[in-house]
Amino acid sequence: LVPAREARHAPFPESLDPRLAAALRMRGIERLYSHQRAAWDHVQAGRHVVVVTPTASGKTLCYNLPVLQSALEGPSKALYLFPTKALAQDQVAELLEINRAGDLGVRACTFDGDTPGDARRAVRTHGDIVVTNPDMLHGGILPHHTKWAQFFESLRYVVIDELHTYRGVFGSHVANLLRRFARICRFYDARPTFILCSATIANPQALAEGLLGQPVTSVTESGAPSGRKHLLVWN
């Protein structure tokens, strides 16, 4: 028997933009879970962070909050990497909902193989948050980085969700891709903070550090509530 666990909460950060706080309240969020606040604190301190908590524990806010806050404060761009187009589209829909709730004016766009040619320039120049996948980063962004100069010069955050999918041979490819990406960032004098999220895995910090080649702080204690669970072993 695994007993039920009460939620552990933390207040909104004092520095949170009032428009963003109002958008959260309109969606029924009056305070954060403890892991969401821990991720915020690490990110604000400039640390790369990996968040590993159960499904439906609110990991999305761990990266959307600092990214949206930064976009509201001034010229700030973010790149979101998802392994599939479907996940990328879900994330853009989530961002647009928060955007509408608080009338934030933050522009979130997908950039993948389905993005029309005439829309790609608008994404490069006007997108505050660009949501894409490793294949598109490899073939559609890095080889043409001079067209993305404006984006790279203001790049502050890189979000890598579904971290657990980047293992084995695929993970090795993505690790090399991220090293190419880091060299391009340095060319434009960009030093983005990485926020990684994953389903529950045994070695999230080691996996994140292997992908990035940099130290990463882990947040693994979930503040979300959970119901009582009975574990049955059937032979």
Sequence and secondary structure as in RCSB ss.txt:
>XXXX:A:sequence
LVPAREARHAPFPESLDPRLAAALRMRGIERLYSHQRAAWDHVQAGRHVVVVTPTASGKTLCYNLPVLQSALEGP
SKALYLFPTKALAQDQVAELLEINRAGDLGVRACTFDGDTPGDARRAVRTHGDIVVTNPDMLHGGILPHHTKWAQ
FFESLRYVVIDELHTYRGVFGSHVANLLRRFARICRFYDARPTFILCSATIANPQALAEGLLGQPVTSVTESGAP
SGRKHLLVWN
>XXXX:A:secstr
 B  B   EE   TTS HHHHHHHHHTT  SEEHHHHHHHHHHHTT  EEEE  TTS HHHHHHHHHHHHHHHSS
 EEEEE SSHHHHHHHHHHHHHHHHHHT    EEE STTS HHHHHHHHHH SEEEE HHHIIIIIGGGGGGGHH
HHHTEEEEEE  GGGS HHHHHHHHHHHHHHHHHHHHTT   EEEEEESS S HHHHHHHHHSS  EEE    S 
B  B      
